[in-house]
């Protein structure tokens, strides 16, 4: 497939802010890149650098049971620590 055959749904450039955070919880070390962008309706793009997993997270997502466990493949205890930290950002 050549460039002329690609059908772009969008191709935009945006200035973003990214915060890099590393912290040690009771159960796990978290190395995160947290990007603030206008793209996701005020939600954060959170990348776990260690596992190469990411999720788009807002307050509603933190209330969703099992969301962090699924998105980041974490245990319930690990997800609780991450959730506690993310509540300080959203």
C-alpha positions, 0 to 999 in steps of 0.5 A: 500500500502506498501513501496515496492509497491510505484513507486518513480518518484524521491527521492533526498536530496538537501541543500537549503537556506530558508529566513523567511520574515514578512512584513506589506503592505498597505493592508495585512501582509505577512509571507513568507518562501522563499526557494532557490533551484536548483530544479526549474531552478533558481526560488524561492519556496515561501510559504505564512505561513498564508494561507498555499499556495505556488508557484514556482516563477521566473521573468516570473511568476511575469509578468504573469497577475493574477498569484499571485492572483490565486496562493496565493488567493489574491486581486489585491492590495495585489498581487501588494504589494507581487509582488513589494517585490518579484521583489527585490528577482528574 
